[in-house]
Amino acid sequence: MTIASQSGLHSCFKRYQIELPGAGTVTPKSTTETDSFWQRTLQRLHDAKVPATCTCPGSGAKRLDCFVRNGRYYIRRAPKSGPEHFHDCIYHSSNPKDSGIQGYDDGVIIESDGRFSVRLEVSLSQAKADEGEVRSALPTPSTTRPNKRSAMTLLGLLHFLWEASRLHTWHSTFAGKRTGTVLSYVLRSASKTIVCNKKNLDRVLVLLTPNDSAKSLYPCILQNREVLEYAIRTKGRVLVMLELPPEYASAEFLSYRDHGVNIYLPPESTRKVQARIEGHARAIAGTLSETTTAFPLRRMVIGIGSPSMSGKQFSISIASFAAMLTTAQYIPVESSYEWVVADRLIYQQRYFCKPMRYDSENEVFPDFILLDTARVQVPMEVFGMATESYLARKAEKTAYYQAHFGVSHHWLWDATRDRVPPPLPPMRPRL
């Protein structure tokens, strides 16, 4: 089930009725799935080994499967069926063709029984890390999918977590709800559905994202402590996700006193991240739209490292990390022009998603996808450079959009020619 739908964060995502073979149409229960009648219904479905069907207005079979785990029955979308569901359905997931997921080999992400198995290029074992890791994600090309990446980097995992939590989507009903507390909740919940290199992600993930109150901070501290103690006991490594504080410059040391955790970052990487952030900040200052909501850049980081403990204080020495820039609402952006587009979309209360790049290099997909027009989806693209190689890429993308969406059914902004973005496509009438 889509993790984000389990919190108050994403109230626009719906639970459509489910068609059960021989039982008619039923309304799904809450994600706790403790109702005895609902459990008996799911057990009959599981024993009969027949799929159910979601009634959302998507396209395709929209198959739902029932499975049992720890004595309880659950219903999940069938593997690879997420794009068949309507974009406001809790079972929806983005089409791999609309993001950088298409750049991976078939075995990098495997979906089964509501969980995802991910092949990371970094090792979660300290012993294997000491032996030396394979840094390249492009070994011998796949015979079935040439030139595809055979493993996911840390940046790819950060993007995958964002998409699994549906934090890459924005709707006007989310305004004021994307707090640090909710961010921690949906990311932790999403991590429980992901297995990395045969290890449950929630058992190796330390979340140091902001929390809004002591009440919400306490369970996060306990979860982080369990992860760190387990890693030290088993001589494993941990994945650390954090938001760099606004006052962060190029420090190699960060202290999270509430969590009792000190973070040591590699100096060369921190300088590169700070240079990138400052470059984007300067560019944004020069391209602010008239409708700006004046929000800053957030800097989300995921790293891998080895923990140690002295007294009650944990220390994590980060071996490598990846960074992602987002708006204040945690929508990822990769350029100052994307920031301007996201700003305008949020200000005008539009419904849209940001396709995640993952580790892709040459794949074609939109910068944003608008979800509230008369058409189901309208791709949005920003062109911000005029170099020879970039112009060739621009021609390739323009041809792709015209072939797949028609000449007038996509939105383009050539920022090298027009300082202000063109008007957005109108919203479909609300019923």
Buried (B, 14 or more C-beta within 10 A) or exposed (E): BBBBBBBEBBEBBEBBBBBBEEEEEBEBBEBEBEEEEBBEBBBBBBEEEEBBBBBBEBEEEBBBBBBEEEEEBBBBBBBEBBBBBBBBBBBBBBBBEBBBBBBBBEEBBBBEEBBBBBBBBBBBBBEEBEEEBEEEBEEEEBEEBEEBBBBBBBBBBBBBBBBBBBBBBBBEBBEEEBBBBBBBBBBBBBBBBBBBBEBBBBBBBBBBBBBEEEEBBEEBBEBBBEBBEBBBEEEBBBBBBBBBEEEBEEBBEBEBEEBBBBBEBBEEBBEEBBEEBEEBBEBBEEBEBEEBEEBEBBBBBBBBBBBBBEEEEBBBBBBBBBBBBBBBBBBBBBBBBBBBBBBBBBEEEBBBBBBBBBBBEEBBBBBBBBBBBEBEBBBBBBBBEEEEEEEEBBEEBBEBBEEEBEEEBBBBBBBBEEEEBEEBBEBEEEE
